[in-house]
Amino acid sequence: MKTLKYLAFLLISAGILSCEPAIDDFEPNQGSADFSVYVALGNSLTAGYADGALYKSAQQTGYPVMLAAQFASVGGGAFKVPYMLDEYGLGGRRVLGPSTNCLGVTSLGPIMYPGTLNPANAAWIGDQGPFQNLGVPGARVSHLLAPGYGMLNPYYGRFASNPTTSSVLADALAQSPTFFSLWIGANDVLGYSTSGGDNCGDSLTTPEAFALYYGMLLDNLLAGGAKAVVANIPDVTSIPFFNTVPFAALVLTDQAQVDGLNAAYQALGFTFQLGPNPMVIQDLNAPAGMRQATPQDLILLTIPQDSIRCAGWGSMKPVPHRYVLDALEVTKVRNTINAFNLAIEAEADERGLAFVDANGILRSAESGLVFDGVTLNTAFVSGGVFSLDGVHLTPKGNAVVANAFIDAINARFGASVPKVVVNDYPGVAFP
């Protein structure tokens, strides 16, 4: 009987297995695209900038490097990157580490990466090109068209074919690309935003100028028959740089201090209480040139925290405007981004390009994206998407973006480019 039961079990098991649906093997193919010569154009996001600097391992985990690796399975060719020589790189890299504030409290937070600049990181390497990653930190849309831009931007100057005469566009066209990605435009609003509006003279690009230059870029890049993927611009006001320090960052724990502030600001109608309070901020349009912050005002990540704790900022001294993007400026930035994005999508539709809604993806990340049970969001440090500068992506965030590009490419060109595994890449590194 035991033998019969065992044979019956085997027969039933075999029947179950034989009824399992067949799973087709994934067969990578390029569809109607040709990835044999792929170039990536853009700004710091394309260059692999992260944590406040351009350094080697961040470049190695930028989304264009991930794309090129996946394109290799469908006929993609070499993809050369103008790598930094080390982990210090250029800029002011941050890492997580212990620091002690003015009250003597030690906690974990962003600190400067130890080390010194290697001058060779800034030396010209254009004779080692051509480079297929043409991402340039700080570049605006018009800058990609500008001859001699390498004399103005050291990040491009170090790898430009000729810093005094070449342009990013010309260096791309010299390679006769069969496929390109273009993610540009964030710096056309970012400089204005990260300086607290126009107080530092860094103005917004007008939508009319943006559309003109963007169209010129595409006219030239597509003239040789290349196919392409383009991405729109994330709403920079939604990134951690503007959403980590609360408007009510003034925490009062002493009733005598509360009473003193209420007395000092009685004439202006400001009120304070124990616990979190809206900070007093500079506003030249307000009575006495100051007011209390509102939830619509965005406090910049660069505000000196010890100045709030120990130097009276936000209480006896208004926070300087360069550390605040006020409600009117936020609206101005968002309207400008919306205009840019309408232009980008219209160009993609008209020219038959793959289109990535990067703005929508990062908006979705605010509430959380789940990959194989791991949730990512846009919270500073802990969210996994943004690096320690609050603006640029972690390797994990770049993987999310790379897959969005691949999805758009596969859909538009009937390709089957394999996607990257998001959880193979790290977020912010903890000590």
Secondary structure as the mmCIF struct_conf table of DSSP 4:
data_model
#
loop_
_struct_conf.conf_type_id
_struct_conf.id
_struct_conf.beg_label_comp_id
_struct_conf.beg_label_asym_id
_struct_conf.beg_label_seq_id
_struct_conf.end_label_comp_id
_struct_conf.end_label_asym_id
_struct_conf.end_label_seq_id
HELX_RH_AL_P HELX_RH_AL_P1 LYS A 2 SER A 18
TURN_TY1_P TURN_TY1_P1 CYS A 19 CYS A 19
BEND BEND1 GLU A 20 GLU A 20
HELX_LH_PP_P HELX_LH_PP_P1 PRO A 21 ALA A 22
HELX_LH_PP_P HELX_LH_PP_P2 ASP A 24 PHE A 26
STRN STRN1 ASN A 29 ASN A 29
TURN_TY1_P TURN_TY1_P2 GLY A 31 SER A 32
BEND BEND2 SER A 36 VAL A 37
STRN STRN2 TYR A 38 GLY A 42
BEND BEND3 ASN A 43 ASN A 43
HELX_RH_AL_P HELX_RH_AL_P2 SER A 44 ALA A 47
TURN_TY1_P TURN_TY1_P3 GLY A 48 GLY A 48
STRN STRN3 ALA A 50 ALA A 50
TURN_TY1_P TURN_TY1_P4 ASP A 51 GLY A 52
STRN STRN4 ALA A 53 LEU A 54
HELX_RH_AL_P HELX_RH_AL_P3 LYS A 56 GLN A 60
TURN_TY1_P TURN_TY1_P5 THR A 61 THR A 61
BEND BEND4 GLY A 62 GLY A 62
HELX_RH_AL_P HELX_RH_AL_P4 TYR A 63 PHE A 71
HELX_RH_3T_P HELX_RH_3T_P1 ALA A 72 VAL A 74
TURN_TY1_P TURN_TY1_P6 GLY A 75 GLY A 75
BEND BEND5 LEU A 85 TYR A 88
STRN STRN5 LEU A 90 GLY A 91
STRN STRN6 ARG A 94 THR A 100
TURN_TY1_P TURN_TY1_P7 CYS A 102 LEU A 103
BEND BEND6 GLY A 104 GLY A 104
STRN STRN7 THR A 106 MET A 112
HELX_LH_PP_P HELX_LH_PP_P3 TYR A 113 TYR A 113
BEND BEND7 PRO A 114 GLY A 115
HELX_RH_3T_P HELX_RH_3T_P2 PRO A 119 ALA A 122
BEND BEND8 ALA A 123 ALA A 123
HELX_RH_3T_P HELX_RH_3T_P3 GLY A 126 GLN A 128
BEND BEND9 GLN A 132 GLN A 132
STRN STRN8 ASN A 133 GLY A 135
TURN_TY1_P TURN_TY1_P8 PRO A 137 GLY A 138
TURN_TY1_P TURN_TY1_P9 VAL A 141 VAL A 141
HELX_RH_3T_P HELX_RH_3T_P4 SER A 142 LEU A 145
TURN_TY1_P TURN_TY1_P10 PRO A 147 GLY A 148
HELX_RH_3T_P HELX_RH_3T_P5 TYR A 149 MET A 151
TURN_TY1_P TURN_TY1_P11 LEU A 152 LEU A 152
HELX_RH_AL_P HELX_RH_AL_P5 PRO A 154 GLY A 157
TURN_TY1_P TURN_TY1_P12 ARG A 158 PHE A 159
BEND BEND10 SER A 161 ASN A 162
TURN_TY1_P TURN_TY1_P13 PRO A 163 THR A 165
HELX_RH_AL_P HELX_RH_AL_P6 VAL A 168 LEU A 173
TURN_TY1_P TURN_TY1_P14 ALA A 174 GLN A 175
BEND BEND11 THR A 178 THR A 178
STRN STRN9 PHE A 179 TRP A 183
TURN_TY1_P TURN_TY1_P15 ALA A 186 ALA A 186
HELX_RH_AL_P HELX_RH_AL_P7 ASN A 187 THR A 194
TURN_TY1_P TURN_TY1_P16 SER A 195 GLY A 196
BEND BEND12 GLY A 197 GLY A 197
HELX_RH_3T_P HELX_RH_3T_P6 ASP A 198 CYS A 200
BEND BEND13 GLY A 201 GLY A 201
HELX_LH_PP_P HELX_LH_PP_P4 SER A 203 THR A 206
HELX_RH_AL_P HELX_RH_AL_P8 PRO A 207 LEU A 222
TURN_TY1_P TURN_TY1_P17 ALA A 223 GLY A 224
STRN STRN10 LYS A 227 ALA A 231
HELX_RH_3T_P HELX_RH_3T_P7 VAL A 236 SER A 238
BEND BEND14 ILE A 239 ILE A 239
HELX_RH_AL_P HELX_RH_AL_P9 PRO A 240 ASN A 243
BEND BEND15 THR A 244 THR A 244
STRN STRN11 VAL A 245 VAL A 245
TURN_TY1_P TURN_TY1_P18 PHE A 247 ALA A 248
STRN STRN12 LEU A 250 LEU A 252
HELX_RH_AL_P HELX_RH_AL_P10 GLN A 255 ALA A 264
TURN_TY1_P TURN_TY1_P19 TYR A 265 TYR A 265
HELX_RH_3T_P HELX_RH_3T_P8 GLN A 266 LEU A 268
TURN_TY1_P TURN_TY1_P20 GLY A 269 GLY A 269
BEND BEND16 LEU A 274 LEU A 274
STRN STRN13 GLY A 275 ASN A 277
HELX_LH_PP_P HELX_LH_PP_P5 PRO A 278 MET A 279
STRN STRN14 VAL A 280 GLN A 282
TURN_TY1_P TURN_TY1_P21 LEU A 284 ASN A 285
BEND BEND17 ALA A 286 ALA A 286
HELX_RH_3T_P HELX_RH_3T_P9 PRO A 287 GLY A 289
STRN STRN15 MET A 290 GLN A 292
TURN_TY1_P TURN_TY1_P22 PRO A 295 GLN A 296
BEND BEND18 ASP A 297 ASP A 297
STRN STRN16 LEU A 298 ILE A 299
TURN_TY1_P TURN_TY1_P23 LEU A 301 THR A 302
BEND BEND19 ILE A 303 ILE A 303
HELX_RH_AL_P HELX_RH_AL_P11 GLN A 305 CYS A 310
BEND BEND20 ALA A 311 ALA A 311
STRN STRN17 TRP A 313 TRP A 313
TURN_TY1_P TURN_TY1_P24 GLY A 314 MET A 316
STRN STRN18 LYS A 317 LYS A 317
HELX_LH_PP_P HELX_LH_PP_P6 PRO A 318 PRO A 318
STRN STRN19 VAL A 319 VAL A 319
HELX_LH_PP_P HELX_LH_PP_P7 PRO A 320 PRO A 320
HELX_RH_3T_P HELX_RH_3T_P10 HIS A 321 TYR A 323
STRN STRN20 VAL A 324 LEU A 325
HELX_RH_AL_P HELX_RH_AL_P12 ALA A 327 ARG A 351
TURN_TY1_P TURN_TY1_P25 GLY A 352 GLY A 352
STRN STRN21 ALA A 354 VAL A 356
HELX_RH_AL_P HELX_RH_AL_P13 ALA A 358 SER A 367
STRN STRN22 LEU A 369 PHE A 371
TURN_TY1_P TURN_TY1_P26 ASP A 372 GLY A 373
STRN STRN23 VAL A 374 LEU A 376
STRN STRN24 ASN A 377 ASN A 377
TURN_TY1_P TURN_TY1_P27 PHE A 380 SER A 382
BEND BEND21 GLY A 383 GLY A 383
STRN STRN25 GLY A 384 GLY A 384
BEND BEND22 VAL A 385 VAL A 385
STRN STRN26 PHE A 386 PHE A 386
TURN_TY1_P TURN_TY1_P28 LEU A 388 ASP A 389
BEND BEND23 GLY A 390 HIS A 392
STRN STRN27 LEU A 393 LEU A 393
HELX_LH_PP_P HELX_LH_PP_P8 THR A 394 THR A 394
HELX_RH_AL_P HELX_RH_AL_P14 PRO A 395 PHE A 413
TURN_TY1_P TURN_TY1_P29 GLY A 414 GLY A 414
STRN STRN28 SER A 416 SER A 416
HELX_LH_PP_P HELX_LH_PP_P9 VAL A 417 VAL A 420
HELX_RH_3T_P HELX_RH_3T_P11 VAL A 422 ASP A 424
BEND BEND24 TYR A 425 TYR A 425
BEND BEND25 VAL A 428 VAL A 428
HELX_LH_PP_P HELX_LH_PP_P10 ALA A 429 PHE A 430
#
